[in-house]
Amino acid sequence: MVTKLKVTLVRSTIRSKPKHKATVQALGLRRMHHTVEKPNNPQMRGMIRQVAHLLKVEPVENEG
């Protein structure tokens, strides 16, 4: 089971809606190609879905 997601900002938020910019910032992404690991839960999935056109999302497999 995947418990974390690796989220990377691959497109700029310039000319994006203010709500989308706020969502990217709330995910902890500060600049292009910045990557963060987030828990795989419904709240994060909803935030990611809202700005999916700006992100690359990869599952992080459990070690051990």
Secondary structure, 3 states (H helix, E strand, C coil): CCCEEEEEECCCCCCCCHHHHHHHHHCCCCCCCCEEEEECCHHHHHHHHHCHHHEEEEEECCCC
